[in-house]
């Protein structure tokens, strides 16, 4: 039996191929649209987290780490390797007259180490700080102890480096009583 050229055009197989191509192309467009929507929502959620929740979270973490109040400014810059906060301060307390005001705080971190090891090593730079430190009765200049992150926290946080850029420092010695 010889097939005529008209029989190939009416075969069911080309229609099935065309139908699968149509389904796959439309499915790919829908999947791509959903993926794009997911990326947009993820970026928006990250942006709102950085702008509204990161500062209070970092402020609370620093207050706990330094065992004294810390007032962080608003987030001015954010990237995958760090964040920069605006004007910030460590105010004097009723028991400790030491204080500092800072033009900005730059915090750097290693994102892969945070993601894979859940370990956040912070590299903090204080830009244009104005620091006042008074010697206490025991002769110590700084009595603040830096605490490590708690054992129960899901992310281990360490202050790896603390740097100062263009700092002004005033050291006030304890007045001695008697003649030495």
C-alpha positions as a printed Julia matrix, in Angstrom:
180×3 Matrix{Float64}:
  0.0    0.0    0.0
  1.38   3.39  -0.98
  0.69   6.47   1.13
 -0.45   9.52  -0.66
  1.04  12.91   0.36
 -2.37  14.06   1.62
 -2.54  11.24   4.2
  0.49  12.63   6.15
 -1.21  15.98   6.68
 -4.22  14.35   8.26
 -2.21  12.09  10.57
 -2.99  12.59  14.32
  0.69  12.89  15.31
  1.45  16.46  14.07
 -1.61  17.72  15.95
 -0.42  16.08  19.17
  3.02  17.64  18.8
  1.47  21.03  18.15
 -0.84  20.65  21.15
  2.08  19.69  23.46
  4.12  22.65  22.23
  1.17  24.94  22.9
  0.62  23.52  26.42
  4.32  23.65  27.3
  4.8   27.19  25.97
  1.75  28.51  27.83
  2.76  26.59  30.96
  6.26  28.04  30.75
  4.85  31.54  30.43
  2.61  30.98  33.48
  5.47  29.46  35.5
  7.78  32.32  34.49
  5.14  34.85  35.51
  4.7   33.19  38.9
  8.46  33.07  39.39
  8.77  36.75  38.51
  5.94  37.6   40.91
  7.68  35.57  43.66
 10.95  37.43  43.11
  9.19  40.81  43.22
  7.35  39.91  46.44
 10.61  38.6   47.97
 12.48  41.81  47.14
  9.61  43.93  48.48
  9.52  41.88  51.72
 13.31  42.21  52.16
 13.09  45.97  51.56
 10.3   46.43  54.14
 12.18  44.25  56.66
 15.35  46.31  56.24
 13.49  49.63  56.48
 11.15  48.82  59.4
 12.46  45.88  61.43
 16.24  45.7   61.02
 17.08  48.79  63.08
 15.1   47.75  66.2
 16.44  44.2   65.91
 20.06  45.36  65.59
 19.56  47.94  68.36
 18.25  45.28  70.74
 21.09  42.92  69.82
 23.74  45.6   70.44
 22.09  46.62  73.71
 22.27  43.01  74.86
 25.84  42.51  73.59
 27.21  45.71  75.17
 25.08  45.48  78.34
 24.06  49.11  77.97
 21.57  51.11  75.89
 22.33  51.77  72.22
 20.33  54.1   69.96
 20.84  53.24  66.29
 19.84  55.57  63.49
 17.78  54.6   60.45
 19.15  52.34  57.75
 20.82  54.51  55.1
 22.37  51.79  52.91
 21.93  48.06  52.56
 23.75  45.43  50.51
 24.39  41.7   50.64
 27.65  42.32  52.52
 26.6   44.95  55.03
 24.33  47.68  56.26
 24.91  51.31  57.2
 22.95  53.13  59.9
 22.61  56.9   60.29
 23.44  59.01  63.36
 23.61  56.8   66.44
 24.49  57.11  70.11
 25.48  55.22  73.23
 24.11  57.45  75.99
 25.5   57.79  79.49
 23.73  55.81  82.21
 23.15  56.56  85.87
 26.05  54.26  86.81
 28.39  54.92  83.86
 29.12  58.43  82.51
 30.83  57.05  79.38
 29.02  58.06  76.19
 29.46  58.21  72.44
 27.76  59.88  69.5
 28.43  58.62  66.0
 27.74  60.14  62.57
 27.13  56.69  61.06
 27.67  53.02  61.81
 28.84  50.63  59.08
 28.27  46.93  59.78
 29.8   44.34  57.48
 29.11  40.61  57.53
 29.85  37.44  55.57
 26.58  36.28  53.98
 27.7   32.74  52.97
 28.89  32.05  56.52
 25.56  33.31  57.88
 23.54  31.16  55.47
 25.53  27.93  55.71
 26.91  28.01  59.28
 24.31  30.26  60.96
 27.23  32.27  62.35
 27.21  36.04  62.03
 30.6   37.71  62.46
 30.12  41.47  62.57
 32.72  43.95  61.38
 31.59  47.3   62.84
 33.06  50.68  61.89
 32.04  53.84  63.76
 32.35  56.85  61.45
 33.25  60.22  63.06
 32.54  59.13  66.64
 32.77  61.59  69.52
 33.62  59.47  72.57
 33.81  60.47  76.24
 35.3   57.93  78.69
 35.75  58.55  82.4
 37.97  56.4   84.58
 36.03  54.64  87.36
 36.95  54.27  91.06
 38.75  50.97  90.43
 41.0   52.63  87.83
 39.3   50.97  84.83
 38.68  53.0   81.69
 35.98  50.84  80.21
 33.78  48.69  82.41
 31.45  47.47  79.67
 31.69  43.75  79.02
 30.83  42.39  75.58
 28.52  39.4   75.82
 28.37  36.69  73.19
 25.09  35.57  71.69
 22.98  33.31  73.85
 23.15  29.54  73.56
 19.45  29.35  72.7
 19.59  31.79  69.79
 19.32  30.28  66.29
 22.17  32.43  64.93
 25.5   32.75  66.73
 26.56  36.4   66.63
 30.06  37.65  67.38
 31.55  41.13  67.26
 34.63  40.28  65.17
 36.08  43.79  64.65
 35.3   47.21  66.06
 36.92  50.05  64.15
 36.88  53.83  64.46
 37.22  56.26  61.56
 38.13  59.89  62.31
 37.4   59.59  66.03
 37.47  62.22  68.76
 38.25  60.71  72.16
 38.15  62.44  75.55
 39.64  60.47  78.46
 38.95  61.86  81.94
 41.19  60.39  84.66
 39.89  59.74  88.16
 40.89  62.54  90.53
 43.37  61.28  93.1
 42.83  62.12  96.73
 46.01  62.8   98.7
 49.53  63.52  97.53
 51.46  60.98  95.47
